[in-house]
Amino acid sequence: MLVDYYKAERDHIQQLADAFHIRVERYNELVYANGVPTLQAQSNAVLRAIRIPHINDETSYAAAVHEIGHIMHPKGSYIVSLLEFLLGVSD
């Protein structure tokens, strides 16, 4: 029997995404930077979406939580804050 050690972490990310209406796109392919496999995750506050690798260790789980944090930031994200600054809009 194969044990899935990170199912609870994957479930937790999905629970957070569902609770805060965030779309989650997962990918399984390796991404390389300078010939070295690397973890890449992205968020888009405007679309309320994150793109994360398959969660199979603590690092990929942390990356997913980190990206959700970008969406949940009080200003939405750095980009939204930057747009507000550039447009002269502030609280």
Secondary structure, 3 states (H helix, E strand, C coil): CCCCCCHHHHHHHHHHHHHCCCEEEEECCCEEECCEEECCCEEECCCCEEEEECCCCHHHHHHHHHHHHHHHCCCCCHHHHHHHHHHCCCC
